[in-house]
Amino acid sequence: MNTDRAKIDSPGYRPHAALRPGADTGSQKSLPRTVTSEALFDGAQEIGIEHGDALYRLKITRQGKLILNK
């Protein structure tokens, strides 16, 4: 499902450029990549996510919460 890759790399995608020091070692760890739900869903209420051999469904509920189902 690489067809939506351009959407993830578009304005809704907010990379964390800042690095923060590690807890005890002083080493630097990068923060996770962040994507807005608006960019991810692109107006839809449900999307499919392929992970390995499984297909997951990510849904926005009527209350605006996210639910992930296998």
All heavy atoms as TSV, in Angstrom:
chain	resi	resn	atom	element	x	y	z
A	1	MET	N	N	0.823	-1.191	0.000
A	1	MET	CA	C	0.000	0.000	0.000
A	1	MET	C	C	0.865	1.250	0.000
A	1	MET	O	O	0.718	2.122	0.831
A	1	MET	CB	C	-0.898	0.030	1.226
A	1	MET	CG	C	-2.043	-0.878	1.181
A	1	MET	SD	S	-3.052	-0.547	2.627
A	1	MET	CE	C	-4.620	-0.707	1.891
A	2	ASN	N	N	1.768	1.362	-0.887
A	2	ASN	CA	C	2.631	2.532	-0.961
A	2	ASN	C	C	2.010	3.675	-1.733
A	2	ASN	O	O	2.618	4.707	-1.887
A	2	ASN	CB	C	3.981	2.158	-1.580
A	2	ASN	CG	C	4.812	1.333	-0.632
A	2	ASN	OD1	O	4.603	1.388	0.574
A	2	ASN	ND2	N	5.736	0.570	-1.158
A	3	THR	N	N	0.773	3.508	-2.199
A	3	THR	CA	C	0.142	4.564	-2.982
A	3	THR	C	C	-0.160	5.802	-2.147
A	3	THR	O	O	-0.269	6.891	-2.679
A	3	THR	CB	C	-1.169	4.062	-3.616
A	3	THR	OG1	O	-2.029	3.607	-2.573
A	3	THR	CG2	C	-0.891	2.948	-4.607
A	4	ASP	N	N	-0.293	5.660	-0.835
A	4	ASP	CA	C	-0.591	6.800	0.031
A	4	ASP	C	C	0.663	7.409	0.630
A	4	ASP	O	O	0.587	8.291	1.464
A	4	ASP	CB	C	-1.541	6.386	1.147
A	4	ASP	CG	C	-2.921	6.047	0.609
A	4	ASP	OD1	O	-3.319	6.694	-0.372
A	4	ASP	OD2	O	-3.566	5.162	1.153
A	5	ARG	N	N	1.824	6.961	0.215
A	5	ARG	CA	C	3.080	7.464	0.774
A	5	ARG	C	C	3.217	8.975	0.595
A	5	ARG	O	O	3.687	9.669	1.489
A	5	ARG	CB	C	4.263	6.747	0.114
A	5	ARG	CG	C	5.595	7.172	0.622
A	5	ARG	CD	C	5.801	6.685	2.014
A	5	ARG	NE	N	6.985	7.336	2.537
A	5	ARG	CZ	C	7.355	7.272	3.783
A	5	ARG	NH1	N	6.668	6.581	4.630
A	5	ARG	NH2	N	8.424	7.891	4.190
A	6	ALA	N	N	2.755	9.497	-0.541
A	6	ALA	CA	C	2.858	10.938	-0.793
A	6	ALA	C	C	2.034	11.720	0.221
A	6	ALA	O	O	2.424	12.800	0.637
A	6	ALA	CB	C	2.397	11.264	-2.207
A	7	LYS	N	N	0.903	11.172	0.658
A	7	LYS	CA	C	0.081	11.855	1.650
A	7	LYS	C	C	0.800	11.923	2.995
A	7	LYS	O	O	0.716	12.917	3.691
A	7	LYS	CB	C	-1.256	11.140	1.816
A	7	LYS	CG	C	-2.135	11.242	0.597
A	7	LYS	CD	C	-3.394	10.473	0.800
A	7	LYS	CE	C	-4.198	10.434	-0.494
A	7	LYS	NZ	N	-5.317	9.534	-0.410
A	8	ILE	N	N	1.490	10.842	3.355
A	8	ILE	CA	C	2.218	10.817	4.615
A	8	ILE	C	C	3.361	11.816	4.583
A	8	ILE	O	O	3.695	12.427	5.585
A	8	ILE	CB	C	2.714	9.390	4.923
A	8	ILE	CG1	C	1.510	8.487	5.207
A	8	ILE	CG2	C	3.677	9.379	6.095
A	8	ILE	CD1	C	1.842	7.041	5.364
A	9	ASP	N	N	3.956	12.013	3.436
A	9	ASP	CA	C	5.060	12.950	3.302
A	9	ASP	C	C	4.582	14.370	3.002
A	9	ASP	O	O	5.378	15.239	2.719
A	9	ASP	CB	C	6.016	12.494	2.183
A	9	ASP	CG	C	6.749	11.225	2.577
A	9	ASP	OD1	O	6.913	11.000	3.787
A	9	ASP	OD2	O	7.145	10.474	1.686
A	10	SER	N	N	3.278	14.612	3.068
A	10	SER	CA	C	2.724	15.918	2.745
A	10	SER	C	C	2.573	16.790	3.988
A	10	SER	O	O	3.029	16.424	5.050
A	10	SER	CB	C	1.390	15.722	2.035
A	10	SER	OG	O	0.446	15.208	2.941
A	11	PRO	N	N	1.894	17.954	3.879
A	11	PRO	CA	C	1.821	18.907	4.989
A	11	PRO	C	C	1.310	18.345	6.316
A	11	PRO	O	O	1.667	18.845	7.361
A	11	PRO	CB	C	0.882	19.991	4.468
A	11	PRO	CG	C	1.029	19.930	3.002
A	11	PRO	CD	C	1.265	18.477	2.680
A	12	GLY	N	N	0.471	17.309	6.306
A	12	GLY	CA	C	-0.026	16.745	7.557
A	12	GLY	C	C	1.030	15.978	8.331
A	12	GLY	O	O	0.865	15.678	9.500
A	13	TYR	N	N	2.115	15.650	7.681
A	13	TYR	CA	C	3.204	14.914	8.306
A	13	TYR	C	C	4.078	15.877	9.071
A	13	TYR	O	O	4.519	16.874	8.542
A	13	TYR	CB	C	4.011	14.184	7.223
A	13	TYR	CG	C	5.308	13.602	7.702
A	13	TYR	CD1	C	5.308	12.544	8.586
A	13	TYR	CD2	C	6.516	14.101	7.273
A	13	TYR	CE1	C	6.494	12.001	9.032
A	13	TYR	CE2	C	7.705	13.568	7.705
A	13	TYR	CZ	C	7.690	12.514	8.586
A	13	TYR	OH	O	8.862	11.974	9.026
A	14	ARG	N	N	4.293	15.590	10.356
A	14	ARG	CA	C	5.091	16.485	11.196
A	14	ARG	C	C	6.257	15.723	11.814
A	14	ARG	O	O	6.124	15.148	12.890
A	14	ARG	CB	C	4.225	17.082	12.300
A	14	ARG	CG	C	3.123	17.957	11.760
A	14	ARG	CD	C	2.341	18.556	12.859
A	14	ARG	NE	N	1.753	17.474	13.659
A	14	ARG	CZ	C	0.849	17.662	14.590
A	14	ARG	NH1	N	0.431	18.852	14.874
A	14	ARG	NH2	N	0.352	16.654	15.259
A	15	PRO	N	N	7.399	15.701	11.151
A	15	PRO	CA	C	8.535	14.987	11.729
A	15	PRO	C	C	9.068	15.728	12.942
A	15	PRO	O	O	8.996	16.938	13.019
A	15	PRO	CB	C	9.563	14.977	10.600
A	15	PRO	CG	C	9.229	16.172	9.796
A	15	PRO	CD	C	7.722	16.338	9.898
A	16	HIS	N	N	9.555	14.970	13.890
A	16	HIS	CA	C	10.191	15.572	15.063
A	16	HIS	C	C	11.674	15.722	14.752
A	16	HIS	O	O	12.431	14.770	14.821
A	16	HIS	CB	C	10.011	14.690	16.294
A	16	HIS	CG	C	8.598	14.626	16.760
A	16	HIS	ND1	N	7.967	15.678	17.354
A	16	HIS	CD2	C	7.684	13.642	16.695
A	16	HIS	CE1	C	6.731	15.339	17.662
A	16	HIS	NE2	N	6.536	14.111	17.261
A	17	ALA	N	N	12.085	16.908	14.401
A	17	ALA	CA	C	13.477	17.146	14.045
A	17	ALA	C	C	14.356	17.211	15.274
A	17	ALA	O	O	15.543	16.907	15.217
A	17	ALA	CB	C	13.596	18.435	13.244
A	18	ALA	N	N	13.789	17.589	16.402
A	18	ALA	CA	C	14.595	17.744	17.613
A	18	ALA	C	C	14.942	16.384	18.204
A	18	ALA	O	O	14.141	15.467	18.191
A	18	ALA	CB	C	13.818	18.568	18.632
A	19	LEU	N	N	16.112	16.280	18.713
A	19	LEU	CA	C	16.547	15.084	19.416
A	19	LEU	C	C	16.667	15.421	20.889
A	19	LEU	O	O	16.994	16.535	21.259
A	19	LEU	CB	C	17.900	14.604	18.880
A	19	LEU	CG	C	17.929	14.219	17.410
A	19	LEU	CD1	C	19.352	13.863	16.997
A	19	LEU	CD2	C	17.020	13.032	17.162
A	20	ARG	N	N	16.418	14.461	21.730
A	20	ARG	CA	C	16.562	14.713	23.159
A	20	ARG	C	C	17.567	13.740	23.755
A	20	ARG	O	O	17.706	12.611	23.284
A	20	ARG	CB	C	15.221	14.606	23.860
A	20	ARG	CG	C	14.615	13.238	23.756
A	20	ARG	CD	C	13.289	13.161	24.432
A	20	ARG	NE	N	12.742	11.824	24.184
A	20	ARG	CZ	C	11.571	11.446	24.558
A	20	ARG	NH1	N	10.786	12.267	25.196
A	20	ARG	NH2	N	11.149	10.233	24.304
A	21	PRO	N	N	18.259	14.131	24.791
A	21	PRO	CA	C	19.246	13.249	25.398
A	21	PRO	C	C	18.590	12.023	26.004
A	21	PRO	O	O	17.459	12.094	26.482
A	21	PRO	CB	C	19.906	14.099	26.479
A	21	PRO	CG	C	19.365	15.467	26.336
A	21	PRO	CD	C	18.203	15.424	25.406
A	22	GLY	N	N	19.313	10.900	25.995
A	22	GLY	CA	C	18.838	9.678	26.629
A	22	GLY	C	C	18.819	9.834	28.139
A	22	GLY	O	O	19.394	10.762	28.696
A	23	ALA	N	N	18.173	8.913	28.839
A	23	ALA	CA	C	17.978	9.043	30.278
A	23	ALA	C	C	19.295	9.062	31.055
A	23	ALA	O	O	19.626	10.055	31.669
A	23	ALA	CB	C	17.087	7.907	30.769
A	24	ASP	N	N	20.048	7.971	31.022
A	24	ASP	CA	C	21.241	7.891	31.853
A	24	ASP	C	C	22.529	8.028	31.058
A	24	ASP	O	O	23.537	8.464	31.594
A	24	ASP	CB	C	21.275	6.559	32.609
A	24	ASP	CG	C	20.111	6.438	33.570
A	24	ASP	OD1	O	19.676	7.472	34.107
A	24	ASP	OD2	O	19.648	5.315	33.773
A	25	THR	N	N	22.504	7.641	29.802
A	25	THR	CA	C	23.738	7.553	29.031
A	25	THR	C	C	24.142	8.854	28.376
A	25	THR	O	O	25.275	9.012	27.961
A	25	THR	CB	C	23.603	6.489	27.932
A	25	THR	OG1	O	22.565	6.896	27.043
A	25	THR	CG2	C	23.248	5.132	28.518
A	26	GLY	N	N	23.216	9.787	28.240
A	26	GLY	CA	C	23.516	11.022	27.541
A	26	GLY	C	C	23.461	10.848	26.029
A	26	GLY	O	O	23.681	11.789	25.290
A	27	SER	N	N	23.160	9.631	25.555
A	27	SER	CA	C	23.042	9.408	24.112
A	27	SER	C	C	21.753	10.046	23.618
A	27	SER	O	O	20.847	10.328	24.391
A	27	SER	CB	C	23.033	7.913	23.799
A	27	SER	OG	O	21.882	7.319	24.351
A	28	GLN	N	N	21.668	10.278	22.302
A	28	GLN	CA	C	20.490	10.920	21.748
A	28	GLN	C	C	19.571	9.891	21.122
A	28	GLN	O	O	20.022	8.976	20.453
A	28	GLN	CB	C	20.896	11.972	20.728
A	28	GLN	CG	C	21.681	13.090	21.363
A	28	GLN	CD	C	21.601	14.359	20.559
A	28	GLN	OE1	O	21.088	14.375	19.456
A	28	GLN	NE2	N	22.093	15.428	21.119
A	29	LYS	N	N	18.280	10.059	21.350
A	29	LYS	CA	C	17.258	9.182	20.777
A	29	LYS	C	C	16.328	10.048	19.938
A	29	LYS	O	O	15.970	11.145	20.338
A	29	LYS	CB	C	16.455	8.497	21.882
A	29	LYS	CG	C	17.275	7.586	22.749
A	29	LYS	CD	C	16.407	6.950	23.797
A	29	LYS	CE	C	17.233	6.055	24.701
A	29	LYS	NZ	N	16.426	5.420	25.733
A	30	SER	N	N	15.933	9.540	18.795
A	30	SER	CA	C	15.006	10.312	17.966
A	30	SER	C	C	13.583	10.018	18.420
A	30	SER	O	O	13.263	8.932	18.877
A	30	SER	CB	C	15.189	9.975	16.495
A	30	SER	OG	O	14.926	8.615	16.277
A	31	LEU	N	N	12.741	11.005	18.297
A	31	LEU	CA	C	11.333	10.856	18.638
A	31	LEU	C	C	10.617	10.162	17.483
A	31	LEU	O	O	11.065	10.229	16.341
A	31	LEU	CB	C	10.721	12.227	18.896
A	31	LEU	CG	C	11.304	12.980	20.084
A	31	LEU	CD1	C	10.730	14.386	20.156
A	31	LEU	CD2	C	11.032	12.239	21.371
A	32	PRO	N	N	9.478	9.506	17.758
A	32	PRO	CA	C	8.764	8.808	16.676
A	32	PRO	C	C	8.189	9.776	15.654
A	32	PRO	O	O	7.851	10.912	15.967
A	32	PRO	CB	C	7.644	8.074	17.402
A	32	PRO	CG	C	7.497	8.756	18.699
A	32	PRO	CD	C	8.816	9.367	19.034
A	33	ARG	N	N	8.080	9.309	14.432
A	33	ARG	CA	C	7.466	10.079	13.353
A	33	ARG	C	C	6.010	10.318	13.707
A	33	ARG	O	O	5.333	9.435	14.220
A	33	ARG	CB	C	7.580	9.254	12.071
A	33	ARG	CG	C	6.991	9.898	10.869
A	33	ARG	CD	C	7.279	9.081	9.661
A	33	ARG	NE	N	6.441	7.888	9.663
A	33	ARG	CZ	C	6.099	7.235	8.580
A	33	ARG	NH1	N	6.573	7.607	7.415
A	33	ARG	NH2	N	5.330	6.185	8.646
A	34	THR	N	N	5.496	11.507	13.451
A	34	THR	CA	C	4.114	11.864	13.767
A	34	THR	C	C	3.370	12.235	12.494
A	34	THR	O	O	3.871	12.995	11.680
A	34	THR	CB	C	4.076	13.062	14.746
A	34	THR	OG1	O	4.785	12.705	15.913
A	34	THR	CG2	C	2.658	13.426	15.104
A	35	VAL	N	N	2.166	11.662	12.342
A	35	VAL	CA	C	1.297	11.948	11.209
A	35	VAL	C	C	-0.057	12.364	11.776
A	35	VAL	O	O	-0.577	11.702	12.675
A	35	VAL	CB	C	1.117	10.702	10.309
A	35	VAL	CG1	C	0.207	11.000	9.138
A	35	VAL	CG2	C	2.443	10.175	9.843
A	36	THR	N	N	-0.643	13.445	11.289
A	36	THR	CA	C	-1.968	13.838	11.775
A	36	THR	C	C	-3.012	12.839	11.268
A	36	THR	O	O	-2.864	12.258	10.191
A	36	THR	CB	C	-2.356	15.250	11.297
A	36	THR	OG1	O	-2.458	15.244	9.883
A	36	THR	CG2	C	-1.341	16.292	11.758
A	37	SER	N	N	-4.055	12.664	12.053
A	37	SER	CA	C	-5.122	11.766	11.617
A	37	SER	C	C	-5.812	12.313	10.374
A	37	SER	O	O	-6.257	11.543	9.520
A	37	SER	CB	C	-6.130	11.525	12.747
A	37	SER	OG	O	-6.715	12.733	13.153
A	38	GLU	N	N	-5.870	13.634	10.243
A	38	GLU	CA	C	-6.480	14.231	9.052
A	38	GLU	C	C	-5.721	13.826	7.790
A	38	GLU	O	O	-6.317	13.500	6.770
A	38	GLU	CB	C	-6.525	15.759	9.173
A	38	GLU	CG	C	-7.496	16.272	10.208
A	38	GLU	CD	C	-6.928	16.269	11.637
A	38	GLU	OE1	O	-5.703	16.033	11.814
A	38	GLU	OE2	O	-7.704	16.487	12.569
A	39	ALA	N	N	-4.393	13.839	7.861
A	39	ALA	CA	C	-3.585	13.444	6.707
A	39	ALA	C	C	-3.696	11.944	6.451
A	39	ALA	O	O	-3.750	11.498	5.308
A	39	ALA	CB	C	-2.128	13.837	6.918
A	40	LEU	N	N	-3.750	11.168	7.511
A	40	LEU	CA	C	-3.807	9.717	7.380
A	40	LEU	C	C	-5.138	9.251	6.805
A	40	LEU	O	O	-5.181	8.424	5.899
A	40	LEU	CB	C	-3.565	9.081	8.751
A	40	LEU	CG	C	-3.308	7.597	8.804
A	40	LEU	CD1	C	-2.066	7.234	7.995
A	40	LEU	CD2	C	-3.131	7.159	10.247
A	41	PHE	N	N	-6.239	9.803	7.303
A	41	PHE	CA	C	-7.564	9.377	6.860
A	41	PHE	C	C	-8.036	10.088	5.602
A	41	PHE	O	O	-8.848	9.544	4.864
A	41	PHE	CB	C	-8.588	9.577	7.985
A	41	PHE	CG	C	-8.501	8.521	9.052
A	41	PHE	CD1	C	-7.680	8.683	10.144
A	41	PHE	CD2	C	-9.242	7.361	8.955
A	41	PHE	CE1	C	-7.589	7.721	11.126
A	41	PHE	CE2	C	-9.168	6.381	9.926
A	41	PHE	CZ	C	-8.339	6.564	11.022
A	42	ASP	N	N	-7.554	11.287	5.340
A	42	ASP	CA	C	-7.899	12.044	4.135
A	42	ASP	C	C	-9.411	12.089	3.887
A	42	ASP	O	O	-9.889	11.844	2.788
A	42	ASP	CB	C	-7.163	11.456	2.932
A	42	ASP	CG	C	-7.184	12.374	1.717
A	42	ASP	OD1	O	-7.281	13.602	1.902
A	42	ASP	OD2	O	-7.121	11.860	0.585
A	43	GLY	N	N	-10.177	12.380	4.948
A	43	GLY	CA	C	-11.623	12.509	4.814
A	43	GLY	C	C	-12.411	11.229	5.031
A	43	GLY	O	O	-13.627	11.262	5.170
A	44	ALA	N	N	-11.754	10.083	5.056
A	44	ALA	CA	C	-12.435	8.805	5.271
A	44	ALA	C	C	-12.644	8.556	6.763
A	44	ALA	O	O	-12.015	9.190	7.603
A	44	ALA	CB	C	-11.616	7.666	4.667
A	45	GLN	N	N	-13.520	7.639	7.094
A	45	GLN	CA	C	-13.755	7.254	8.489
A	45	GLN	C	C	-13.022	5.968	8.856
A	45	GLN	O	O	-12.928	5.617	10.026
A	45	GLN	CB	C	-15.255	7.064	8.746
A	45	GLN	CG	C	-16.036	8.357	8.687
A	45	GLN	CD	C	-15.626	9.303	9.798
A	45	GLN	OE1	O	-15.636	8.954	10.971
A	45	GLN	NE2	N	-15.234	10.509	9.432
A	46	GLU	N	N	-12.492	5.274	7.852
A	46	GLU	CA	C	-11.819	3.995	8.083
A	46	GLU	C	C	-10.733	3.807	7.037
A	46	GLU	O	O	-10.914	4.159	5.881
A	46	GLU	CB	C	-12.835	2.856	7.985
A	46	GLU	CG	C	-12.275	1.492	8.220
A	46	GLU	CD	C	-13.347	0.412	8.178
A	46	GLU	OE1	O	-14.515	0.699	8.508
A	46	GLU	OE2	O	-13.013	-0.715	7.804
A	47	ILE	N	N	-9.588	3.267	7.480
A	47	ILE	CA	C	-8.507	2.935	6.545
A	47	ILE	C	C	-8.005	1.534	6.853
A	47	ILE	O	O	-8.207	1.013	7.949
A	47	ILE	CB	C	-7.334	3.943	6.624
A	47	ILE	CG1	C	-6.726	3.972	8.015
A	47	ILE	CG2	C	-7.764	5.315	6.164
A	47	ILE	CD1	C	-5.433	4.758	8.098
A	48	GLY	N	N	-7.358	0.924	5.882
A	48	GLY	CA	C	-6.733	-0.382	6.068
A	48	GLY	C	C	-5.230	-0.209	6.225
A	48	GLY	O	O	-4.621	0.643	5.572
A	49	ILE	N	N	-4.653	-1.018	7.105
A	49	ILE	CA	C	-3.209	-1.002	7.328
A	49	ILE	C	C	-2.696	-2.425	7.147
A	49	ILE	O	O	-3.107	-3.332	7.870
A	49	ILE	CB	C	-2.859	-0.500	8.748
A	49	ILE	CG1	C	-3.402	0.904	8.956
A	49	ILE	CG2	C	-1.350	-0.552	8.977
A	49	ILE	CD1	C	-3.264	1.405	10.385
A	50	GLU	N	N	-1.819	-2.615	6.162
A	50	GLU	CA	C	-1.202	-3.916	5.961
A	50	GLU	C	C	0.015	-4.019	6.865
A	50	GLU	O	O	0.862	-3.128	6.878
A	50	GLU	CB	C	-0.757	-4.087	4.512
A	50	GLU	CG	C	-1.894	-4.217	3.541
A	50	GLU	CD	C	-1.393	-4.386	2.112
A	50	GLU	OE1	O	-0.171	-4.330	1.888
A	50	GLU	OE2	O	-2.233	-4.560	1.234
A	51	HIS	N	N	0.076	-5.092	7.646
A	51	HIS	CA	C	1.223	-5.334	8.527
A	51	HIS	C	C	1.559	-6.809	8.430
A	51	HIS	O	O	0.792	-7.660	8.899
A	51	HIS	CB	C	0.894	-4.936	9.963
A	51	HIS	CG	C	2.020	-5.139	10.916
A	51	HIS	ND1	N	3.165	-4.372	10.870
A	51	HIS	CD2	C	2.189	-6.023	11.929
A	51	HIS	CE1	C	3.981	-4.776	11.822
A	51	HIS	NE2	N	3.414	-5.774	12.467
A	52	GLY	N	N	2.686	-7.105	7.801
A	52	GLY	CA	C	3.022	-8.506	7.550
A	52	GLY	C	C	1.984	-9.101	6.624
A	52	GLY	O	O	1.660	-8.545	5.581
A	53	ASP	N	N	1.418	-10.230	7.041
A	53	ASP	CA	C	0.378	-10.889	6.244
A	53	ASP	C	C	-1.026	-10.497	6.677
A	53	ASP	O	O	-2.000	-11.000	6.142
A	53	ASP	CB	C	0.526	-12.415	6.349
A	53	ASP	CG	C	1.799	-12.913	5.691
A	53	ASP	OD1	O	2.294	-12.224	4.778
A	53	ASP	OD2	O	2.291	-13.980	6.089
A	54	ALA	N	N	-1.150	-9.612	7.654
A	54	ALA	CA	C	-2.459	-9.263	8.201
A	54	ALA	C	C	-2.915	-7.886	7.714
A	54	ALA	O	O	-2.101	-7.023	7.405
A	54	ALA	CB	C	-2.413	-9.264	9.724
A	55	LEU	N	N	-4.224	-7.723	7.648
A	55	LEU	CA	C	-4.828	-6.433	7.323
A	55	LEU	C	C	-5.568	-5.940	8.561
A	55	LEU	O	O	-6.413	-6.639	9.121
A	55	LEU	CB	C	-5.821	-6.555	6.160
A	55	LEU	CG	C	-6.559	-5.263	5.800
A	55	LEU	CD1	C	-5.589	-4.191	5.313
A	55	LEU	CD2	C	-7.621	-5.534	4.760
A	56	TYR	N	N	-5.217	-4.769	9.016
A	56	TYR	CA	C	-5.867	-4.138	10.162
A	56	TYR	C	C	-6.736	-2.998	9.663
A	56	TYR	O	O	-6.451	-2.402	8.639
A	56	TYR	CB	C	-4.813	-3.587	11.135
A	56	TYR	CG	C	-4.001	-4.652	11.807
A	56	TYR	CD1	C	-2.908	-5.245	11.159
A	56	TYR	CD2	C	-4.308	-5.080	13.092
A	56	TYR	CE1	C	-2.168	-6.220	11.776
A	56	TYR	CE2	C	-3.557	-6.053	13.723
A	56	TYR	CZ	C	-2.493	-6.627	13.060
A	56	TYR	OH	O	-1.745	-7.600	13.663
A	57	ARG	N	N	-7.785	-2.684	10.428
A	57	ARG	CA	C	-8.662	-1.562	10.101
A	57	ARG	C	C	-8.565	-0.539	11.220
A	57	ARG	O	O	-8.756	-0.872	12.390
A	57	ARG	CB	C	-10.100	-2.025	9.969
A	57	ARG	CG	C	-10.304	-2.903	8.775
A	57	ARG	CD	C	-11.725	-3.436	8.755
A	57	ARG	NE	N	-11.895	-4.272	7.591
A	57	ARG	CZ	C	-12.962	-4.228	6.820
A	57	ARG	NH1	N	-13.948	-3.426	7.094
A	57	ARG	NH2	N	-13.033	-5.015	5.781
A	58	LEU	N	N	-8.285	0.688	10.841
A	58	LEU	CA	C	-8.236	1.788	11.793
A	58	LEU	C	C	-9.448	2.663	11.528
A	58	LEU	O	O	-9.640	3.144	10.415
A	58	LEU	CB	C	-6.941	2.588	11.635
A	58	LEU	CG	C	-6.688	3.701	12.647
A	58	LEU	CD1	C	-6.608	3.152	14.072
A	58	LEU	CD2	C	-5.411	4.444	12.298
A	59	LYS	N	N	-10.291	2.833	12.554
A	59	LYS	CA	C	-11.559	3.540	12.389
A	59	LYS	C	C	-11.641	4.737	13.332
A	59	LYS	O	O	-11.112	4.708	14.434
A	59	LYS	CB	C	-12.736	2.615	12.726
A	59	LYS	CG	C	-12.777	1.353	11.918
A	59	LYS	CD	C	-13.894	0.462	12.417
A	59	LYS	CE	C	-13.831	-0.888	11.719
A	59	LYS	NZ	N	-14.891	-1.795	12.196
A	60	ILE	N	N	-12.357	5.771	12.880
A	60	ILE	CA	C	-12.699	6.900	13.730
A	60	ILE	C	C	-14.131	6.668	14.208
A	60	ILE	O	O	-15.045	6.502	13.400
A	60	ILE	CB	C	-12.616	8.239	12.968
A	60	ILE	CG1	C	-11.206	8.465	12.415
A	60	ILE	CG2	C	-13.019	9.394	13.888
A	60	ILE	CD1	C	-11.075	9.694	11.537
A	61	THR	N	N	-14.337	6.649	15.525
A	61	THR	CA	C	-15.672	6.419	16.083
A	61	THR	C	C	-16.513	7.689	16.018
A	61	THR	O	O	-16.007	8.768	15.725
A	61	THR	CB	C	-15.590	5.956	17.546
A	61	THR	OG1	O	-15.095	7.043	18.339
A	61	THR	CG2	C	-14.703	4.740	17.703
A	62	ARG	N	N	-17.788	7.562	16.342
A	62	ARG	CA	C	-18.673	8.727	16.393
A	62	ARG	C	C	-18.228	9.730	17.451
A	62	ARG	O	O	-18.500	10.913	17.352
A	62	ARG	CB	C	-20.118	8.301	16.663
A	62	ARG	CG	C	-20.782	7.718	15.421
A	62	ARG	CD	C	-22.191	7.305	15.739
A	62	ARG	NE	N	-22.122	5.867	16.052
A	62	ARG	CZ	C	-23.028	5.179	16.701
A	62	ARG	NH1	N	-24.109	5.777	17.145
A	62	ARG	NH2	N	-22.877	3.903	16.916
A	63	GLN	N	N	-17.524	9.240	18.467
A	63	GLN	CA	C	-17.017	10.116	19.525
A	63	GLN	C	C	-15.656	10.717	19.171
A	63	GLN	O	O	-15.069	11.445	19.956
A	63	GLN	CB	C	-16.890	9.349	20.852
A	63	GLN	CG	C	-18.219	8.930	21.443
A	63	GLN	CD	C	-18.770	7.662	20.797
A	63	GLN	OE1	O	-18.015	6.851	20.273
A	63	GLN	NE2	N	-20.078	7.509	20.809
A	64	GLY	N	N	-15.127	10.381	17.965
A	64	GLY	CA	C	-13.862	10.936	17.522
A	64	GLY	C	C	-12.632	10.205	18.025
A	64	GLY	O	O	-11.523	10.703	17.912
A	65	LYS	N	N	-12.820	9.007	18.565
A	65	LYS	CA	C	-11.689	8.198	19.047
A	65	LYS	C	C	-11.263	7.232	17.946
A	65	LYS	O	O	-11.998	6.976	17.004
A	65	LYS	CB	C	-12.078	7.450	20.317
A	65	LYS	CG	C	-12.425	8.405	21.439
A	65	LYS	CD	C	-12.752	7.669	22.691
A	65	LYS	CE	C	-13.096	8.691	23.771
A	65	LYS	NZ	N	-13.171	8.083	25.076
A	66	LEU	N	N	-10.055	6.675	18.104
A	66	LEU	CA	C	-9.543	5.719	17.119
A	66	LEU	C	C	-9.628	4.309	17.675
A	66	LEU	O	O	-9.313	4.073	18.846
A	66	LEU	CB	C	-8.090	6.035	16.777
A	66	LEU	CG	C	-7.834	7.379	16.113
A	66	LEU	CD1	C	-6.323	7.584	15.922
A	66	LEU	CD2	C	-8.557	7.488	14.795
A	67	ILE	N	N	-10.020	3.364	16.812
A	67	ILE	CA	C	-10.067	1.955	17.176
A	67	ILE	C	C	-9.340	1.175	16.092
A	67	ILE	O	O	-9.598	1.357	14.899
A	67	ILE	CB	C	-11.514	1.444	17.290
A	67	ILE	CG1	C	-12.219	2.147	18.441
A	67	ILE	CG2	C	-11.537	-0.070	17.490
A	67	ILE	CD1	C	-13.628	1.689	18.672
A	68	LEU	N	N	-8.438	0.285	16.517
A	68	LEU	CA	C	-7.702	-0.582	15.602
A	68	LEU	C	C	-8.197	-2.004	15.764
A	68	LEU	O	O	-8.185	-2.549	16.866
A	68	LEU	CB	C	-6.200	-0.498	15.893
A	68	LEU	CG	C	-5.288	-1.333	15.018
A	68	LEU	CD1	C	-5.324	-0.838	13.570
A	68	LEU	CD2	C	-3.863	-1.292	15.540
A	69	ASN	N	N	-8.667	-2.619	14.674
A	69	ASN	CA	C	-9.160	-3.991	14.679
A	69	ASN	C	C	-8.381	-4.824	13.692
A	69	ASN	O	O	-7.967	-4.317	12.646
A	69	ASN	CB	C	-10.634	-4.055	14.276
A	69	ASN	CG	C	-11.539	-3.419	15.285
A	69	ASN	OD1	O	-11.270	-2.364	15.801
A	69	ASN	ND2	N	-12.646	-4.078	15.559
A	70	LYS	N	N	-8.231	-6.100	14.001
A	70	LYS	CA	C	-7.588	-7.030	13.075
A	70	LYS	C	C	-8.656	-7.669	12.218
A	70	LYS	O	O	-9.764	-7.866	12.591
A	70	LYS	CB	C	-6.815	-8.100	13.819
A	70	LYS	CG	C	-5.988	-8.964	12.905
A	70	LYS	CD	C	-5.044	-9.822	13.688
A	70	LYS	CE	C	-4.179	-10.601	12.715
A	70	LYS	NZ	N	-3.264	-11.457	13.403
